[in-house]
Amino acid sequence: MKLIRNKTALFWSCSVFVALILLLSVHLYQLYVPKPPDEHTIVMARFDFKNDLLAEDAVKVKSWLYQQKGVSHVYINELTNIAVFTFYPVQVSADKLVLKMQQELQYKASRFMPDKKSLSQGCPVSPNSLTYKAFKLITSIF
């Protein structure tokens, strides 16, 4: 009788453990698989201006950016000559915006893109962490 209880307890413990591992792996898969942007996705971009921006230049650039389709919020720092804005990538591309702005407003600007080292340091799950290794193991199985 005691042996049957132990086997039943072991069976249910293992079943719950396997179910939790499966649930965790499905959650990680859904979390880390890249999804195409939808109409509600908002992205942030940064333009670095080569020439100094005065207050009236900043107002001009800010109002121009707000007039562009898909741009939702704009912030311009005149001291550092940087414009940061959010936009919907389904409606507009930041690369196309910077080219259009250079043509229409005659400002020399470029889109800031972080280098690979900065991108690798920005992720909270580093490739050397146990969480990342477990994720890679689980995704390699499926």
Accessible surface in RSA format (square Angstrom, percent):
REM  Atomic radii and reference values for relative SASA: ProtOr
REM  Chains: A
REM  Algorithm: Lee & Richards
REM  Probe-radius: 1.40
REM  Slices: 20
REM RES _ NUM      All-atoms   Total-Side   Main-Chain    Non-polar    All polar
REM                ABS   REL    ABS   REL    ABS   REL    ABS   REL    ABS   REL
RES MET A   1   168.50  87.3 129.97  86.0  38.53  91.7 107.30  91.2  61.20  81.1
RES LYS A   2   159.82  78.0 154.40  94.7   5.42  12.9  99.02  89.1  60.80  64.8
RES LEU A   3   116.30  64.8 112.22  80.3   4.08  10.3 113.97  80.0   2.33   6.3
RES ILE A   4   114.42  65.1 114.30  85.2   0.11   0.3 114.42  82.4   0.00   0.0
RES ARG A   5   163.55  68.7 157.37  80.2   6.17  14.7  55.79  76.2 107.76  65.3
RES ASN A   6    85.35  58.9  79.89  77.2   5.47  13.2  21.43  51.6  63.93  61.8
RES LYS A   7   130.67  63.7 124.72  76.5   5.95  14.2  75.39  67.9  55.28  58.9
RES THR A   8    65.22  46.4  61.00  61.8   4.23  10.1  48.63  65.3  16.59  25.1
RES ALA A   9    59.57  54.8  49.95  77.1   9.62  21.9  58.55  82.4   1.02   2.7
RES LEU A  10   117.53  65.5 113.32  81.1   4.21  10.6 116.84  82.1   0.69   1.9
RES PHE A  11   123.13  61.6 116.54  72.2   6.59  17.1 122.66  74.4   0.47   1.3
RES TRP A  12   150.52  60.4 150.26  72.7   0.26   0.6 134.89  71.9  15.62  25.3
RES SER A  13    69.09  58.4  56.02  74.8  13.07  30.1  34.73  74.0  34.36  48.1
RES CYS A  14    65.45  49.5  62.56  69.8   2.89   6.8  25.24  63.9  40.21  43.4
RES SER A  15    39.45  33.3  27.30  36.4  12.14  28.0  26.44  56.3  13.00  18.2
RES VAL A  16    83.99  55.3  82.03  74.3   1.96   4.7  83.97  73.0   0.02   0.0
RES PHE A  17   129.89  65.0 127.61  79.0   2.28   5.9 129.47  78.5   0.42   1.2
RES VAL A  18    83.87  55.2  83.12  75.3   0.75   1.8  83.86  72.9   0.01   0.0
RES ALA A  19    57.25  52.6  48.80  75.3   8.45  19.2  52.94  74.6   4.30  11.4
RES LEU A  20   103.61  57.7  99.77  71.4   3.84   9.6 100.18  70.4   3.43   9.2
RES ILE A  21    76.42  43.5  76.30  56.8   0.12   0.3  76.38  55.0   0.04   0.1
RES LEU A  22    90.98  50.7  90.79  64.9   0.19   0.5  90.98  63.9   0.00   0.0
RES LEU A  23   121.36  67.6 116.77  83.5   4.58  11.5 120.68  84.8   0.68   1.8
RES LEU A  24    87.17  48.5  83.56  59.8   3.61   9.1  86.82  61.0   0.36   1.0
RES SER A  25     5.55   4.7   3.59   4.8   1.96   4.5   2.80   6.0   2.75   3.9
RES VAL A  26    79.54  52.3  77.66  70.3   1.89   4.5  79.47  69.0   0.08   0.2
RES HIS A  27    95.08  52.0  92.88  64.6   2.20   5.6  57.93  59.7  37.16  43.2
RES LEU A  28    18.96  10.6  18.96  13.6   0.00   0.0  18.96  13.3   0.00   0.0
RES TYR A  29   121.87  56.9 121.51  69.1   0.36   0.9  80.69  60.6  41.18  50.8
RES GLN A  30   108.99  60.9 103.58  75.7   5.42  12.9  33.00  70.2  75.99  57.6
RES LEU A  31   101.90  56.8  79.18  56.6  22.73  57.1  82.68  58.1  19.22  51.7
RES TYR A  32    88.66  41.4  65.67  37.4  22.99  59.8  54.43  40.9  34.23  42.2
RES VAL A  33    54.96  36.2  50.51  45.7   4.45  10.7  51.92  45.1   3.03   8.2
RES PRO A  34   123.25  89.8  96.98  88.4  26.26  95.5 108.60  89.7  14.65  91.0
RES LYS A  35   143.67  70.1 116.05  71.2  27.61  65.7  95.27  85.8  48.40  51.6
RES PRO A  36   116.67  85.0  99.10  90.3  17.57  63.9 105.80  87.3  10.88  67.6
RES PRO A  37    74.37  54.2  56.27  51.3  18.09  65.8  60.58  50.0  13.79  85.7
RES ASP A  38    75.90  53.2  69.20  68.9   6.71  15.9  38.42  90.4  37.48  37.4
RES GLU A  39   114.01  65.5 103.74  78.5  10.27  24.5  31.65  61.2  82.37  67.2
RES HIS A  40   138.61  75.8 120.91  84.0  17.70  45.3  84.26  86.8  54.35  63.2
RES THR A  41    47.85  34.0  41.32  41.9   6.53  15.6  35.11  47.2  12.74  19.3
RES ILE A  42    89.62  51.0  61.11  45.5  28.51  68.7  61.11  44.0  28.51  77.4
RES VAL A  43    52.49  34.5  47.50  43.0   4.99  12.0  52.49  45.6   0.00   0.0
RES MET A  44   126.73  65.6 104.96  69.5  21.78  51.8  75.02  63.8  51.72  68.5
RES ALA A  45     6.62   6.1   0.00   0.0   6.62  15.1   6.62   9.3   0.00   0.0
RES ARG A  46    75.48  31.7  74.37  37.9   1.11   2.6  19.23  26.3  56.25  34.1
RES PHE A  47     0.00   0.0   0.00   0.0   0.00   0.0   0.00   0.0   0.00   0.0
RES ASP A  48    32.40  22.7  32.40  32.2   0.00   0.0  17.24  40.6  15.16  15.1
RES PHE A  49    11.84   5.9   0.00   0.0  11.84  30.8   0.02   0.0  11.82  33.8
RES LYS A  50   135.42  66.1 100.27  61.5  35.15  83.7  79.60  71.7  55.81  59.4
RES ASN A  51    59.82  41.2  52.82  51.0   7.00  16.8  36.08  86.8  23.74  22.9
RES ASP A  52   110.18  77.2  95.27  94.8  14.91  35.3  26.58  62.5  83.60  83.4
RES LEU A  53     7.24   4.0   0.00   0.0   7.24  18.2   0.00   0.0   7.24  19.5
RES LEU A  54   107.29  59.8 104.20  74.5   3.09   7.8 107.29  75.4   0.00   0.0
RES ALA A  55    62.58  57.5  56.00  86.4   6.58  15.0  56.21  79.2   6.37  16.9
RES GLU A  56   115.05  66.1 104.96  79.4  10.09  24.0  62.08 120.1  52.96  43.2
RES ASP A  57    29.80  20.9  29.65  29.5   0.14   0.3   0.19   0.4  29.61  29.5
RES ALA A  58     4.37   4.0   4.07   6.3   0.30   0.7   4.37   6.2   0.00   0.0
RES VAL A  59   101.42  66.7 100.09  90.6   1.33   3.2 101.00  87.8   0.42   1.1
RES LYS A  60   104.04  50.8  98.87  60.7   5.16  12.3  57.44  51.7  46.60  49.6
RES VAL A  61     0.00   0.0   0.00   0.0   0.00   0.0   0.00   0.0   0.00   0.0
RES LYS A  62    79.16  38.6  79.16  48.6   0.00   0.0  31.28  28.2  47.87  51.0
RES SER A  63    51.05  43.1  45.47  60.7   5.58  12.9  36.41  77.5  14.64  20.5
RES TRP A  64    18.39   7.4  16.93   8.2   1.46   3.4  17.33   9.2   1.06   1.7
RES LEU A  65     0.00   0.0   0.00   0.0   0.00   0.0   0.00   0.0   0.00   0.0
RES TYR A  66    93.47  43.6  73.52  41.8  19.95  51.9  61.88  46.5  31.59  38.9
RES GLN A  67   139.18  77.8 103.79  75.9  35.39  84.3  41.41  88.1  97.77  74.2
RES GLN A  68    20.97  11.7  15.20  11.1   5.77  13.7   2.38   5.1  18.59  14.1
RES LYS A  69   153.60  74.9 137.48  84.4  16.12  38.4  90.54  81.5  63.06  67.2
RES GLY A  70    11.30  13.9   0.00   N/A  11.30  13.9   3.78  10.4   7.52  16.8
RES VAL A  71    17.01  11.2   0.00   0.0  17.01  41.0   0.06   0.0  16.96  46.0
RES SER A  72    46.97  39.7  20.21  27.0  26.76  61.6  24.64  52.5  22.33  31.3
RES HIS A  73   107.20  58.6 107.20  74.5   0.00   0.0  72.16  74.4  35.04  40.8
RES VAL A  74     1.60   1.1   0.00   0.0   1.60   3.9   0.00   0.0   1.60   4.3
RES TYR A  75   125.10  58.4 125.09  71.2   0.01   0.0  92.13  69.2  32.97  40.6
RES ILE A  76    17.34   9.9   2.48   1.9  14.85  35.8   2.48   1.8  14.85  40.3
RES ASN A  77    44.10  30.4  41.79  40.4   2.30   5.5   6.03  14.5  38.07  36.8
RES GLU A  78    75.89  43.6  65.55  49.6  10.34  24.6   9.46  18.3  66.43  54.2
RES LEU A  79   167.97  93.5 137.88  98.6  30.09  75.6 141.30  99.2  26.66  71.8
RES THR A  80    76.29  54.3  55.12  55.9  21.17  50.4  60.02  80.6  16.26  24.6
RES ASN A  81    23.66  16.3  22.94  22.2   0.72   1.7   1.48   3.6  22.18  21.4
RES ILE A  82    33.62  19.1  33.19  24.7   0.43   1.0  33.19  23.9   0.43   1.2
RES ALA A  83     0.00   0.0   0.00   0.0   0.00   0.0   0.00   0.0   0.00   0.0
RES VAL A  84    41.71  27.4  40.58  36.7   1.13   2.7  40.58  35.3   1.13   3.1
RES PHE A  85     1.57   0.8   0.00   0.0   1.57   4.1   1.57   0.9   0.00   0.0
RES THR A  86    25.18  17.9  25.18  25.5   0.00   0.0  22.32  30.0   2.86   4.3
RES PHE A  87     6.51   3.3   6.51   4.0   0.00   0.0   6.51   3.9   0.00   0.0
RES TYR A  88    59.50  27.8  59.50  33.9   0.00   0.0  26.64  20.0  32.86  40.5
RES PRO A  89    41.41  30.2  21.66  19.7  19.75  71.8  21.74  18.0  19.67 122.2
RES VAL A  90    85.40  56.2  52.56  47.6  32.84  79.1  59.27  51.5  26.12  70.9
RES GLN A  91    88.86  49.7  60.07  43.9  28.79  68.5  16.15  34.4  72.71  55.1
RES VAL A  92    27.24  17.9  18.27  16.5   8.97  21.6  26.61  23.1   0.63   1.7
RES SER A  93    40.25  34.0  34.75  46.4   5.49  12.7  26.06  55.5  14.19  19.9
RES ALA A  94     1.96   1.8   0.07   0.1   1.88   4.3   0.07   0.1   1.88   5.0
RES ASP A  95    75.03  52.6  74.86  74.5   0.17   0.4  25.10  59.1  49.94  49.8
RES LYS A  96   147.41  71.9 143.60  88.1   3.81   9.1  88.32  79.5  59.09  62.9
RES LEU A  97     3.34   1.9   2.51   1.8   0.84   2.1   3.27   2.3   0.07   0.2
RES VAL A  98    11.93   7.8  11.93  10.8   0.00   0.0  11.93  10.4   0.00   0.0
RES LEU A  99   103.57  57.7 103.06  73.7   0.50   1.3 103.12  72.4   0.44   1.2
RES LYS A 100    89.66  43.7  87.42  53.6   2.24   5.3  46.42  41.8  43.24  46.1
RES MET A 101     0.00   0.0   0.00   0.0   0.00   0.0   0.00   0.0   0.00   0.0
RES GLN A 102    59.41  33.2  52.68  38.5   6.73  16.0  15.37  32.7  44.04  33.4
RES GLN A 103   133.62  74.7 116.38  85.1  17.24  41.1  43.06  91.7  90.56  68.7
RES GLU A 104    94.94  54.5  64.78  49.0  30.16  71.8  36.93  71.4  58.01  47.4
RES LEU A 105    25.06  14.0  15.34  11.0   9.72  24.4  17.28  12.1   7.78  20.9
RES GLN A 106   139.45  78.0 114.81  83.9  24.63  58.7  55.19 117.5  84.26  63.9
RES TYR A 107    21.08   9.8  18.60  10.6   2.47   6.4  15.33  11.5   5.75   7.1
RES LYS A 108   147.15  71.8 144.94  88.9   2.21   5.3  90.29  81.3  56.86  60.6
RES ALA A 109     4.08   3.8   0.00   0.0   4.08   9.3   0.00   0.0   4.08  10.8
RES SER A 110    41.54  35.1  38.49  51.4   3.05   7.0  32.61  69.4   8.93  12.5
RES ARG A 111    64.69  27.2  45.32  23.1  19.36  46.1   6.61   9.0  58.07  35.2
RES PHE A 112    82.28  41.2  72.20  44.7  10.08  26.2  76.23  46.2   6.05  17.3
RES MET A 113   124.53  64.5 103.27  68.3  21.25  50.6 100.21  85.2  24.32  32.2
RES PRO A 114    52.22  38.1  39.76  36.2  12.47  45.3  41.80  34.5  10.42  64.8
RES ASP A 115    87.93  61.6  73.62  73.3  14.31  33.8  47.74 112.4  40.19  40.1
RES LYS A 116   180.83  88.2 173.46 106.4   7.38  17.6 117.17 105.5  63.67  67.8
RES LYS A 117   141.63  69.1 133.35  81.8   8.28  19.7  82.12  73.9  59.51  63.4
RES SER A 118    56.78  48.0  46.24  61.7  10.54  24.3  19.15  40.8  37.63  52.7
RES LEU A 119   111.55  62.1  99.11  70.9  12.43  31.3 101.24  71.1  10.31  27.7
RES SER A 120    69.14  58.4  49.33  65.8  19.81  45.6  47.76 101.7  21.37  29.9
RES GLN A 121   128.67  72.0  95.88  70.1  32.79  78.1  43.48  92.6  85.19  64.6
RES GLY A 122    61.17  75.4   0.00   N/A  61.17  75.4  34.87  95.7  26.30  58.9
RES CYS A 123    65.70  49.7  51.72  57.7  13.98  32.9  25.56  64.8  40.14  43.3
RES PRO A 124   132.77  96.8  91.05  83.0  41.73 151.7 104.10  86.0  28.67 178.2
RES VAL A 125    32.98  21.7  27.26  24.7   5.72  13.8  29.70  25.8   3.28   8.9
RES SER A 126    47.96  40.5  47.55  63.5   0.41   1.0  33.91  72.2  14.05  19.7
RES PRO A 127    82.49  60.1  75.26  68.6   7.23  26.3  75.26  62.1   7.23  44.9
RES ASN A 128   125.77  86.7 110.84 107.1  14.93  36.0  26.22  63.1  99.55  96.2
RES SER A 129    35.33  29.9  26.17  34.9   9.17  21.1  35.23  75.0   0.10   0.1
RES LEU A 130   148.68  82.8 140.36 100.4   8.32  20.9 141.56  99.4   7.11  19.1
RES THR A 131    76.67  54.5  71.15  72.1   5.52  13.2  41.48  55.7  35.19  53.2
RES TYR A 132    65.32  30.5  65.18  37.1   0.13   0.3  37.66  28.3  27.66  34.1
RES LYS A 133   116.26  56.7 108.75  66.7   7.51  17.9  62.88  56.6  53.38  56.9
RES ALA A 134    41.31  38.0  36.48  56.3   4.84  11.0  40.93  57.6   0.39   1.0
RES PHE A 135    25.29  12.7  25.29  15.7   0.00   0.0  25.29  15.3   0.00   0.0
RES LYS A 136   100.99  49.3  98.54  60.5   2.45   5.8  48.62  43.8  52.37  55.8
RES LEU A 137   112.47  62.6 107.68  77.0   4.79  12.0 111.83  78.5   0.64   1.7
RES ILE A 138    25.20  14.3  25.20  18.8   0.00   0.0  25.20  18.1   0.00   0.0
RES THR A 139    43.90  31.2  27.46  27.8  16.44  39.2  24.79  33.3  19.11  28.9
RES SER A 140    87.57  74.0  49.14  65.6  38.43  88.5  50.71 108.0  36.85  51.6
RES ILE A 141   119.88  68.2  87.69  65.3  32.19  77.6  94.30  67.9  25.57  69.4
RES PHE A 142   154.58  77.3  96.26  59.6  58.32 151.8 109.18  66.2  45.40 129.9
END  Absolute sums over single chains surface
CHAIN  1 A    10828.6       9394.4       1434.2       7187.2       3641.4
END  Absolute sums over all chains
TOTAL         10828.6       9394.4       1434.2       7187.2       3641.4
